[in-house]
Amino acid sequence: MNIREQREKLEHKVLSERAAFSDNTRGRARFEEKCSLRTEFARDRDRIIHSKAFRRLKHKTQVFISLDNDHFRTRLTHTLEVSQIARTIARALCLNEDLVEAIALGHDLGHTPFGHSGERALDELAPRGFKHYEQSLRVVDYLEKNGEGMNLTYEVRDGILTHTGDNLASTDEGLIVKFSDRFAYINHDIDDAIRAGVIKSSDIPTELINSLGTTNSERIDNLISDIVHTSLKNGKISMSVQTHNNMMALRTFMFENVYNVMSVRDSQSYMVIEKLYHYFSTHIHKLPDEYRLFLEDWEPSVVVCDYIAGMTDNYCVNLFNELFMPIK
């Protein structure tokens, strides 16, 4: 019995019966020999960490676009916070941490530069629309490794696709990431919004502070405790009605006072994405070689979105300046 098989056997001894067991995975689209050391979900996690798309997250905006403030969250630090929250919940519920971590680390790989303003721009410009969770799945299925993709397991792919929106993951681990993403962004965006001067801590409704916590860490701790204890009580991944309602009220507060305000301020980033989209749609031969190869299988508008969505903020701005504001 090799080390992977020992780990698989151990999962059946220590994990909940509701866990997704590595040796029961629904598998990969293309057959591969199994690793002698790592379980299938651990192998997926490692592939995501070593991908180009994951490395680019460190230079992509979460909410606040700033080149001179090192403390605003980036898409990478958001991803790591989601992973930490999700693993804490999974460990407490005796679910599969490797699967949770793989989904969490891969959930935003398809996000655009400039955060949601970039996503909104491509969604309005592209004939097929654009959703970052669909693009994240496209990254792992196709774009990485020059069109080969990562060939991840069904459970990881399913969790990535369903981490936001109305669709629910087929595993408890995927559901945990969906909650953890919301726990993370609501609370760290409050922290960043206060740092940016968009809101003051005193602006947050008193009843939400009293129920969820005064600080970022208090709120996250309370949300994690609530989902763990409620899930154990109900036998399924769930939150108490009151805490869930309070969390959603805090989310509404953030949309009304931060996200919608930022969307008005983000007209410049929208314009940058719009100009680049129209330029490469009409100059398709100007796409880099690695993207022109994709034109054999996909229509130009899709490949242009692939290229732009894969850009970091700095790359996007520098390319815009090179094309439209050249130094004479």
HELIX and SHEET records of a PDB file:
HELIX    1   1 ILE A    3  VAL A   14  1                                  12    
HELIX    2   2 SER A   22  ASN A   24  5                                   3    
HELIX    3   3 GLU A   40  ILE A   49  1                                  10    
HELIX    4   4 LYS A   52  ARG A   56  1                                   5    
HELIX    5   5 LEU A   57  HIS A   59  5                                   3    
HELIX    6   6 ARG A   75  ALA A   92  1                                  18    
HELIX    7   7 GLU A   97  GLY A  106  1                                  10    
HELIX    8   8 GLY A  115  LEU A  125  1                                  11    
HELIX    9   9 HIS A  132  ARG A  138  1                                   7    
HELIX   10  10 VAL A  139  LEU A  143  3                                   5    
HELIX   11  11 TYR A  154  LEU A  161  1                                   8    
HELIX   12  12 ASP A  172  ALA A  196  1                                  25    
HELIX   13  13 SER A  201  ASP A  203  5                                   3    
HELIX   14  14 THR A  206  LEU A  212  1                                   7    
HELIX   15  15 ASN A  216  ASN A  234  1                                  19    
HELIX   16  16 VAL A  241  MET A  254  1                                  14    
HELIX   17  17 PHE A  255  TYR A  259  3                                   5    
HELIX   18  18 ASN A  260  ARG A  265  1                                   6    
HELIX   19  19 SER A  267  THR A  282  1                                  16    
HELIX   20  20 ILE A  284  LYS A  286  5                                   3    
HELIX   21  21 ASP A  289  ARG A  292  1                                   4    
HELIX   22  22 LEU A  293  GLU A  296  5                                   4    
HELIX   23  23 PRO A  300  ALA A  309  1                                  10    
HELIX   24  24 ASP A  313  PHE A  324  1                                  12    
END                                                                             
